[in-house]
Amino acid sequence: MKIRKSVKRRFKITKTGKVLRRGSHIRHLRRKKKKSQIRAQKLPKEVKGAWKRKVKKLLGK
């Protein structure tokens, strides 16, 4: 089964099976955001629940 390239670029699966994604709201209008908020958005977030199963299926895992 082919994998979805768009999903491959946006998500990463760790060795233990977690699905990680990037934070949102970081690209523009950064001047009025708190520095702590900007730092928090740079950290990878874990995808949970039904979305995790969907992403793994699209990646052929």
Secondary structure as UniProt FT lines:
FT   HELIX           5..10
FT   STRAND          11..13
FT   TURN            15..16
FT   STRAND          19..21
FT   TURN            31..32
FT   HELIX           35..42
FT   STRAND          45..47
FT   HELIX           50..58
FT   TURN            59..60
//
